[in-house]
Amino acid sequence: MQFMILAHFNETFNDLSDEEKLEGSHAEWAKSREYYGAGHLRRVWVYDKDQGIISLFEADTREQVEMLLADYPGVKAGWVSAEIRSIEPYWGFFPELADEKNHVIGHGAASQS
């Protein structure tokens, strides 16, 4: 399964010294390289002039992603906040496959009615 992570520095980060910010960044980068090498982290994008990242993770379950994120130094220290979103392919390019899988936009909302 694939998961999109939206992460950003929170207010606690602003309270860090410049040296702590630099050390923290290096620790975060090292963890990302470790996860990339293990095949968990697939892609990373920076947004808003280094204020946050969007990353693509591969994992068997959401719980596995939660465990991986919890081991990031910034998350452990409380100066990075992250949101996990499970993602799947966009079916609009292959509507015949969407029909086979009975996949329609908003199918979750329709089933709750």
C-alpha positions in Angstrom: 0.0 0.0 0.0 1.1 3.6 -0.5 0.7 6.5 1.9 1.2 10.2 1.4 2.7 12.0 4.4 2.2 15.7 4.9 4.7 16.9 7.5 5.7 20.3 8.8 7.6 22.0 11.5 5.4 23.1 14.3 5.8 25.9 16.9 8.2 23.8 19.0 10.7 24.0 16.1 10.8 27.7 16.3 12.0 27.5 19.9 15.1 25.5 18.9 18.5 27.1 18.6 20.1 27.3 15.2 22.5 24.6 16.2 19.6 22.3 17.4 17.8 23.0 14.1 20.9 22.0 12.1 21.5 18.8 14.2 17.8 17.9 13.9 17.8 18.4 10.2 20.8 16.1 9.8 19.2 13.5 11.9 16.0 13.7 9.9 17.9 13.4 6.6 19.8 10.3 8.0 16.5 8.6 8.9 15.1 9.4 5.5 18.1 7.8 3.8 17.7 4.8 6.0 14.0 4.4 5.1 14.8 5.0 1.4 17.5 2.3 1.4 15.0 -0.1 3.0 12.3 0.6 0.4 9.9 2.3 2.8 10.4 5.9 1.6 9.9 6.3 -2.2 9.8 10.0 -2.9 10.1 13.3 -1.0 9.2 16.8 -2.0 9.8 20.1 0.0 7.2 22.8 0.1 6.8 26.3 1.3 10.6 27.1 1.3 11.6 24.2 3.5 8.7 24.6 6.0 7.4 21.1 5.3 7.6 17.9 3.2 5.3 15.7 1.3 6.6 12.1 1.1 5.5 8.8 -0.4 5.8 5.7 1.8 5.2 2.1 0.9 4.1 -0.2 3.8 1.8 -3.2 4.4 -0.4 -1.3 6.8 -1.1 2.2 8.2 0.2 1.0 11.5 3.6 0.2 10.0 3.7 3.8 8.6 2.8 5.2 12.0 5.7 3.2 13.6 8.1 4.4 10.9 7.1 8.1 11.4 7.2 7.8 15.2 10.9 6.9 14.8 11.8 10.2 13.1 13.9 12.4 15.4 11.6 15.4 14.8 8.5 13.5 15.6 10.1 11.9 18.7 11.2 15.4 19.9 7.8 16.9 19.1 8.9 19.6 16.6 7.5 17.8 13.5 3.8 17.2 13.0 2.6 14.7 10.3 -0.6 13.6 8.7 -0.9 10.2 7.0 -3.2 9.7 4.0 -3.6 6.3 2.3 -3.6 6.7 -1.5 -4.5 4.6 -4.5 -4.3 5.1 -8.2 -6.4 7.6 -10.1 -8.9 5.5 -12.1 -9.8 8.2 -14.6 -7.0 7.2 -17.0 -8.3 3.6 -17.0 -12.1 3.7 -16.5 -12.5 0.1 -17.7 -10.4 -1.0 -14.7 -12.4 1.2 -12.4 -15.6 -0.5 -13.7 -14.1 -3.9 -13.1 -13.3 -3.0 -9.5 -16.6 -1.2 -9.0 -14.7 1.9 -8.1 -16.4 5.2 -8.2 -15.6 8.6 -6.8 -17.1 9.0 -3.3 -17.8 5.3 -2.9 -17.1 5.6 0.8 -19.7 8.3 1.3 -22.3 6.6 -0.8 -22.0 3.3 1.2 -22.7 5.1 4.5 -26.1 6.5 3.3 
